[in-house]
């Protein structure tokens, strides 16, 4: 899975390098749906992994909501794609 997600995480950019950081991220644009699909593609064919649930969240700074995506392997009787809102209760929004 190395290299699946190329975009760095940065909490806040308020310095002179903001433009360079924005350009780097734009060159590797990923939505949460893209991120879970990329991980799913890597995990799904792995025979040692019987089931999995991937959840990605983008903590929005400009909007009043976060973007969340969930994807499961699809095993009968296994994980479901529903997301309990409490899973994000410990995340700090700044």
Buried (B, 14 or more C-beta within 10 A) or exposed (E): EEEEBEEEEEEEEEEEEEEEEEEBBEEEEBEBBEBBBBBBEEBEEEEEEEEBBBBBBBEEEEEEEBEBBBBBBEEEEEBEEEBEEEEBEEEEEE
